[in-house]
Amino acid sequence: MDYPDFSLANRVALVTGASQGIGFGIAKALAHAGATVAVAARSAADLERLTKEIRAEGGTAQAFALDVRKIDQVHECIRSVHGSLGGLDILVNNAGLGANHPAVEVTESDWDEMMAVNLKGLFFCCQAAGRIMLRQGSGRIINMSSQASVVGIRDHAVYCASKGGVNQLTRVLALEWSASGVTVNAVAPTFIYTPGTAERLDNPAYRQGIVNRLPIGRVGTITDVAAAVIYLASPAGSLVTGTVLMVDGGWTAQ
Ligand SMILES: NC(=O)c1ccc[n+]([C@@H]2O[C@H](COP(=O)([O-])OP(=O)(O)OC[C@H]3O[C@@H](n4cnc5c(N)ncnc54)[C@H](OP(=O)(O)O)[C@@H]3O)[C@@H](O)[C@H]2O)c1
């Protein structure tokens, strides 16, 4: 038999929202697995620090400015990555916001901002990268979802709606593109300790409440999420498409 191959040598990967948290870690893990990594976000200084860290570990990385709410910037970023790095094999749509409000307090701008980043920006990144991948007859797209895409989380109405939308976009794109060699999947983590969640998870009572709901007995790490991304991006994951891979410590098994 052939043994599963998790190597990403000779692949070019783009990670959005790579300036901190999960995206930062995914970029480092992709580089460690052998990919040349394009890292994109708005915070240039943080991307600079990331590319330095990747290069110091022997990897190859380049930073690209990107606000996923601006669709012209999405096109420009994907064009530049493809031009500068000589290809685009893997797209990780990680950029996302996670604000929480009781539903009765959500404003129109709260709704528009979250949907612009989590859903609209993600879709147009898929579309721009998908056009290149369909032309070349191969590609991997991995969308960052959440356990909140399949279960309700109190005070997260807009977030849950946006991530439910991510799952549905993932399924439709997989149906349209898989026969042309482009797989499209989502990864759905539970609570992960990042700068985006640190304030809440550093509160011992809040953290204990979360851990009590997690059959695995701990919150997740960035490495837990990166491992799922590497699998879906690698040759080992080539039969997997249109799926939402829960990395949730069993939260949604209940
Ligand atoms: N942490 C968790 O518990 C958890 C659980 C499930 C799912 N997730 C999902 O995982 C992803 C990352 O979460 P995280 O906790 O690592 O978040 P985070 O620490 O808040 O980081 C968010 C990242 O997204 C980028 N971003 C935000 N708005 C952007 C925009 N308009 N254009 C481009 N990039 C933008 C930020 O970069 P700039 O500000 O530099 O642009 C930053 O790099 C999100 O999609 C989130 O929904 C997180």
Ligand as a Chemical Component Dictionary entry (heavy atoms), coordinates in Angstrom:
data_LIG
# 
_chem_comp.id                   LIG 
_chem_comp.type                 NON-POLYMER 
_chem_comp.pdbx_formal_charge   0 
_chem_comp.three_letter_code    LIG 
# 
loop_
_chem_comp_atom.comp_id 
_chem_comp_atom.atom_id 
_chem_comp_atom.alt_atom_id 
_chem_comp_atom.type_symbol 
_chem_comp_atom.charge 
_chem_comp_atom.model_Cartn_x 
_chem_comp_atom.model_Cartn_y 
_chem_comp_atom.model_Cartn_z 
_chem_comp_atom.pdbx_ordinal 
LIG N1  N1  N 0  -10.140 31.490 19.009 1  
LIG C1  C1  C 0  -11.211 30.704 19.039 2  
LIG O1  O1  O 0  -11.669 30.242 20.098 3  
LIG C2  C2  C 0  -11.874 30.322 17.738 4  
LIG C3  C3  C 0  -12.792 29.252 17.765 5  
LIG C4  C4  C 0  -13.418 28.883 16.576 6  
LIG C5  C5  C 0  -13.146 29.562 15.403 7  
LIG N2  N2  N 1  -12.242 30.588 15.413 8  
LIG C6  C6  C 0  -11.984 31.271 14.139 9  
LIG O2  O2  O 0  -10.602 31.217 13.865 10 
LIG C7  C7  C 0  -10.196 32.396 13.155 11 
LIG C8  C8  C 0  -9.062  33.090 13.895 12 
LIG O3  O3  O 0  -9.456  33.330 15.229 13 
LIG P1  P1  P 0  -8.442  33.940 16.315 14 
LIG O4  O4  O 0  -9.020  33.654 17.640 15 
LIG O5  O5  O -1 -7.051  33.548 15.992 16 
LIG O6  O6  O 0  -8.659  35.502 16.009 17 
LIG P2  P2  P 0  -7.809  36.766 16.429 18 
LIG O7  O7  O 0  -6.756  36.427 17.423 19 
LIG O8  O8  O 0  -8.797  37.831 16.772 20 
LIG O9  O9  O 0  -7.098  37.143 15.029 21 
LIG C9  C9  C 0  -7.913  37.477 13.941 22 
LIG C10 C10 C 0  -7.071  37.585 12.692 23 
LIG O10 O10 O 0  -7.971  37.954 11.618 24 
LIG C11 C11 C 0  -7.425  39.086 10.990 25 
LIG N3  N3  N 0  -8.464  39.956 10.451 26 
LIG C12 C12 C 0  -9.502  40.527 11.109 27 
LIG N4  N4  N 0  -10.188 41.323 10.274 28 
LIG C13 C13 C 0  -9.553  41.255 9.073  29 
LIG C14 C14 C 0  -9.782  41.860 7.821  30 
LIG N5  N5  N 0  -10.778 42.734 7.629  31 
LIG N6  N6  N 0  -8.950  41.554 6.800  32 
LIG C15 C15 C 0  -7.927  40.689 6.984  33 
LIG N7  N7  N 0  -7.652  40.081 8.140  34 
LIG C16 C16 C 0  -8.465  40.370 9.181  35 
LIG C17 C17 C 0  -6.590  39.789 12.028 36 
LIG O11 O11 O 0  -5.544  40.508 11.387 37 
LIG P3  P3  P 0  -5.466  42.108 11.214 38 
LIG O12 O12 O 0  -6.207  42.734 12.351 39 
LIG O13 O13 O 0  -3.979  42.359 11.207 40 
LIG O14 O14 O 0  -6.076  42.384 9.881  41 
LIG C18 C18 C 0  -6.012  38.624 12.810 42 
LIG O15 O15 O 0  -4.822  38.154 12.207 43 
LIG C19 C19 C 0  -11.470 33.250 13.017 44 
LIG O16 O16 O 0  -12.083 32.977 11.771 45 
LIG C20 C20 C 0  -12.331 32.739 14.156 46 
LIG O17 O17 O 0  -13.708 32.955 13.934 47 
LIG C21 C21 C 0  -11.615 30.982 16.554 48 
# 
loop_
_chem_comp_bond.comp_id 
_chem_comp_bond.atom_id_1 
_chem_comp_bond.atom_id_2 
_chem_comp_bond.value_order 
_chem_comp_bond.pdbx_ordinal 
LIG N1  C1  SING 1  
LIG C1  O1  DOUB 2  
LIG C1  C2  SING 3  
LIG C2  C3  SING 4  
LIG C2  C21 DOUB 5  
LIG C3  C4  DOUB 6  
LIG C4  C5  SING 7  
LIG C5  N2  DOUB 8  
LIG N2  C6  SING 9  
LIG N2  C21 SING 10 
LIG C6  O2  SING 11 
LIG C6  C20 SING 12 
LIG O2  C7  SING 13 
LIG C7  C8  SING 14 
LIG C7  C19 SING 15 
LIG C8  O3  SING 16 
LIG O3  P1  SING 17 
LIG P1  O4  DOUB 18 
LIG P1  O5  SING 19 
LIG P1  O6  SING 20 
LIG O6  P2  SING 21 
LIG P2  O7  DOUB 22 
LIG P2  O8  SING 23 
LIG P2  O9  SING 24 
LIG O9  C9  SING 25 
LIG C9  C10 SING 26 
LIG C10 O10 SING 27 
LIG C10 C18 SING 28 
LIG O10 C11 SING 29 
LIG C11 N3  SING 30 
LIG C11 C17 SING 31 
LIG N3  C12 SING 32 
LIG N3  C16 SING 33 
LIG C12 N4  DOUB 34 
LIG N4  C13 SING 35 
LIG C13 C14 SING 36 
LIG C13 C16 DOUB 37 
LIG C14 N5  SING 38 
LIG C14 N6  DOUB 39 
LIG N6  C15 SING 40 
LIG C15 N7  DOUB 41 
LIG N7  C16 SING 42 
LIG C17 O11 SING 43 
LIG C17 C18 SING 44 
LIG O11 P3  SING 45 
LIG P3  O12 DOUB 46 
LIG P3  O13 SING 47 
LIG P3  O14 SING 48 
LIG C18 O15 SING 49 
LIG C19 O16 SING 50 
LIG C19 C20 SING 51 
LIG C20 O17 SING 52 
# 
